[in-house]
Amino acid sequence: MLRNIGLALATVGGTVLTAPIALPLVVSSIGGYLAVAGGVLSAVSQLTSLNDDFNAVQ
């Protein structure tokens, strides 16, 4: 669930950053923050799910 939210945030942020029109600096900054936050959220979500799988094997 968190991974999907992270991927959505990263997608929205990337879309805002690569918009073909000139956007205000505030909007571009928010897009960058969304992309970074989405990437971090997805990575953390993957790490915790990998640990759960590893603990289940032991």
Buried (B, 14 or more C-beta within 10 A) or exposed (E): EEBEBBBBBBEBBBEBBEEEEEEEEEEBEBBBEBBEBBBEBBEEBEEEEEEEEEEEEE
